[in-house]
Amino acid sequence: MRVAIAGGGLAGLSTAKYLVDQGFQPLVLERRDVLGGKVAAWQDEDGDWYETGLHAFFKAYANMLQLFRELGIEDRLQWKDHALIFAMPNAPGTFSRYDFPKILPGPLDGIVAILGNNEMLTWEEKIKFGLGLIPAIIKGQEYVEAMDQYSWTEWLRKQGIPERVNQEVFIAMSKALNFIDPDEISATVVLTALNRFLREQKSSKIALLDGAPPERLLEPMIDYIEKRGGEIRTQKNVEEILLNEKGQVRGLRMSSGEVITSDLYVSAMPVDPLKLLVPEPWREMTYFQNLQHFEGVPVINIHLWFDQKFNTVDHLLFSRSDLLSVYADMSVACKGYEDPNKSMLELVFAPAKDWISRPDEEIIAATLKELEILFPDQLPHKAKLLKYHVVKTPRSVYKSVPGLEKYKPSQKSPIPNFFLAGDFTKQPYLASMEGAVLSGKLCAMEISRAFTAKTPVAHA
Ligand SMILES: Cc1cc2nc3c(=O)[nH]c(=O)nc-3n(C[C@H](O)[C@H](O)[C@H](O)COP(=O)(O)OP(=O)(O)OC[C@H]3O[C@@H](n4cnc5c(N)ncnc54)[C@H](O)[C@@H]3O)c2cc1C
């Protein structure tokens, strides 16, 4: 049975991967000339890669890690020490670590990591934070989901947790999770992350891919799909979903005018373009109306090549800077980008709403100013910036504001031959690579459940 999938990001490719496993024939249609969507990357004239986003993988990503195993590429994840490391803006050039002891099971390892750090939170703040978290620990996911009515800041206040906890830890955390501040992000999103990261031992352990996603992750996915009868086409922009007289899909019209027909259809596009393509007769249905609540959040990814090596750490770091979120010196943290003499910093610039339409030069100047706090030994005078790349994504992952959880669409739609995948669809992870991969697997499960007997196994 043929399945046309609109969108060649991780969700679309994961759908295709799990469909070929079930004997279906997927055809992935990707609008751009590159696959990967938000993990897409490009090589410049010097052969250096620049990416849509600096991507961290976590031990909690059960489905992503299973995919790596299934593709035989687990060794491509470079696992870092089990620690969360924050820059200290008040002591430029220094860091504060939350180290998770190896010998303790989760959540004890997390509790010890939090209690063991005395540089960021006082004992009183840690105790108040711990007490505030008790309902989430006792009542579990049901409570976590009910908290979607509050922003993280509102939830902290409700629980009597001091504002300084936000300043010290959660501005950095919510920028890393969704590129927005704690006043905007839903409490459910942060509590879900804490829940996932504290529940099992090592689940917050971080890895970076050992090179550029197109070569190190997407190529093996493409090979796997194509070797098993699937097909992938780029520069196929789906412009219209065509309906038959029953209101079901009869084809996808490309912007070239070509119409692609199939037995089944999947949208693995981000929510913003999908909203525009919902056919008129479907717009009355609650399932499709709910999509209107979602909107992608702007973010900017920056790469800076310097003429010398910076004093840095082989890890993903929380910058705790006003304009920046997480960053890494990829010349030490990523094998494929290794350089013994020069540093390449990859940084996520967020929140980006006031910056997304500004010229690259202004963004770079503001970034360098922020970097003076992180690298006082090198900047502003000692190190020379050799070149940079700025990648802007005006609508990236959906903005996780309060009240959205209930509107997330299931992978099965009310239209029998139309399914959804994508990080915004219903799955217990956040808008993330794990969420995208899992959504594709769930989508393949729904298709397989409806049209065959055998289904893949997902880790919720
Ligand atoms: C800066 C940044 C940093 C990030 N950091 C992390 C991280 O550290 N860890 C993590 O887990 N996640 C991270 N993410 C999130 C992660 O990248 C996404 O959640 C995930 O890749 C989304 O996959 P997707 O397939 O759902 O969507 P997408 O990747 O957006 O894929 C959708 C695809 O559909 C295509 N498309 C759109 N319209 C059409 C059309 N009309 N016809 C055909 N194709 C179409 C698009 O071109 C795209 O290729 C980050 C994202 C960004 C932007």
The ligand as an SDF file (V2000), in Angstrom:
LIG
                    3D

 53 58  0  0  0  0  0  0  0  0999 V2000
   17.3860   26.2210   16.8940 C   0  0  0  0  0  0  0  0  0  0  0  0
   16.7600   24.9070   17.2490 C   0  0  0  0  0  0  0  0  0  0  0  0
   17.3150   24.1300   18.2810 C   0  0  0  0  0  0  0  0  0  0  0  0
   16.7110   22.9240   18.6350 C   0  0  0  0  0  0  0  0  0  0  0  0
   17.2800   22.1790   19.6270 N   0  0  0  0  0  0  0  0  0  0  0  0
   16.7760   20.9710   19.9480 C   0  0  0  0  0  0  0  0  0  0  0  0
   17.4320   20.1270   20.8740 C   0  0  0  0  0  0  0  0  0  0  0  0
   18.4880   20.4670   21.4050 O   0  0  0  0  0  0  0  0  0  0  0  0
   16.8680   18.9090   21.1530 N   0  0  0  0  0  0  0  0  0  0  0  0
   15.7060   18.4960   20.5620 C   0  0  0  0  0  0  0  0  0  0  0  0
   15.2490   17.3810   20.8340 O   0  0  0  0  0  0  0  0  0  0  0  0
   15.0560   19.2940   19.6690 N   0  0  0  0  0  0  0  0  0  0  0  0
   15.5590   20.5110   19.3450 C   0  0  0  0  0  0  0  0  0  0  0  0
   14.9170   21.3000   18.4200 N   0  0  0  0  0  0  0  0  0  0  0  0
   13.5830   20.9020   17.9400 C   0  0  0  0  0  0  0  0  0  0  0  0
   13.6340   19.8400   16.8400 C   0  0  0  0  0  0  0  0  0  0  0  0
   14.5280   20.2240   15.8240 O   0  0  0  0  0  0  0  0  0  0  0  0
   12.2310   19.7050   16.2270 C   0  0  0  0  0  0  0  0  0  0  0  0
   11.2910   19.4670   17.2590 O   0  0  0  0  0  0  0  0  0  0  0  0
   12.1180   18.5720   15.2200 C   0  0  0  0  0  0  0  0  0  0  0  0
   13.2310   18.5140   14.3530 O   0  0  0  0  0  0  0  0  0  0  0  0
   10.8320   18.7880   14.3970 C   0  0  0  0  0  0  0  0  0  0  0  0
   10.6890   17.7880   13.4260 O   0  0  0  0  0  0  0  0  0  0  0  0
    9.3790   17.7420   12.5010 P   0  0  0  0  0  0  0  0  0  0  0  0
    9.6300   16.6940   11.4940 O   0  0  0  0  0  0  0  0  0  0  0  0
    8.1730   17.6370   13.3760 O   0  0  0  0  0  0  0  0  0  0  0  0
    9.2850   19.1780   11.8090 O   0  0  0  0  0  0  0  0  0  0  0  0
   10.2840   19.8510   10.7700 P   0  0  0  0  0  0  0  0  0  0  0  0
   11.6740   19.5280   11.1130 O   0  0  0  0  0  0  0  0  0  0  0  0
    9.9040   21.2910   10.7140 O   0  0  0  0  0  0  0  0  0  0  0  0
    9.9600   19.1580    9.3800 O   0  0  0  0  0  0  0  0  0  0  0  0
    8.8660   19.5130    8.5820 C   0  0  0  0  0  0  0  0  0  0  0  0
    9.2600   19.4450    7.1200 C   0  0  0  0  0  0  0  0  0  0  0  0
    8.1110   19.7490    6.3140 O   0  0  0  0  0  0  0  0  0  0  0  0
    8.5570   20.4920    5.1950 C   0  0  0  0  0  0  0  0  0  0  0  0
    7.4120   21.2070    4.5960 N   0  0  0  0  0  0  0  0  0  0  0  0
    6.7930   22.3130    5.0640 C   0  0  0  0  0  0  0  0  0  0  0  0
    5.8200   22.6780    4.2320 N   0  0  0  0  0  0  0  0  0  0  0  0
    5.8040   21.7760    3.2180 C   0  0  0  0  0  0  0  0  0  0  0  0
    5.0180   21.6360    2.0430 C   0  0  0  0  0  0  0  0  0  0  0  0
    4.0470   22.4910    1.7500 N   0  0  0  0  0  0  0  0  0  0  0  0
    5.2860   20.5840    1.2170 N   0  0  0  0  0  0  0  0  0  0  0  0
    6.2810   19.6880    1.4960 C   0  0  0  0  0  0  0  0  0  0  0  0
    7.0610   19.8080    2.6020 N   0  0  0  0  0  0  0  0  0  0  0  0
    6.8150   20.8330    3.4570 C   0  0  0  0  0  0  0  0  0  0  0  0
    9.6160   21.4020    5.7910 C   0  0  0  0  0  0  0  0  0  0  0  0
   10.4550   21.9540    4.7910 O   0  0  0  0  0  0  0  0  0  0  0  0
   10.3290   20.4510    6.7360 C   0  0  0  0  0  0  0  0  0  0  0  0
   11.4020   19.7870    6.1080 O   0  0  0  0  0  0  0  0  0  0  0  0
   15.5110   22.4970   18.0040 C   0  0  0  0  0  0  0  0  0  0  0  0
   14.9760   23.2670   16.9630 C   0  0  0  0  0  0  0  0  0  0  0  0
   15.5930   24.4440   16.5730 C   0  0  0  0  0  0  0  0  0  0  0  0
   14.9960   25.2420   15.4530 C   0  0  0  0  0  0  0  0  0  0  0  0
  1  2  1  0
  2  3  1  0
  2 52  2  0
  3  4  2  0
  4  5  1  0
  4 50  1  0
  5  6  2  0
  6  7  1  0
  6 13  1  0
  7  8  2  0
  7  9  1  0
  9 10  1  0
 10 11  2  0
 10 12  1  0
 12 13  2  0
 13 14  1  0
 14 15  1  0
 14 50  1  0
 15 16  1  0
 16 17  1  0
 16 18  1  0
 18 19  1  0
 18 20  1  0
 20 21  1  0
 20 22  1  0
 22 23  1  0
 23 24  1  0
 24 25  2  0
 24 26  1  0
 24 27  1  0
 27 28  1  0
 28 29  2  0
 28 30  1  0
 28 31  1  0
 31 32  1  0
 32 33  1  0
 33 34  1  0
 33 48  1  0
 34 35  1  0
 35 36  1  0
 35 46  1  0
 36 37  1  0
 36 45  1  0
 37 38  2  0
 38 39  1  0
 39 40  1  0
 39 45  2  0
 40 41  1  0
 40 42  2  0
 42 43  1  0
 43 44  2  0
 44 45  1  0
 46 47  1  0
 46 48  1  0
 48 49  1  0
 50 51  2  0
 51 52  1  0
 52 53  1  0
M  END
$$$$
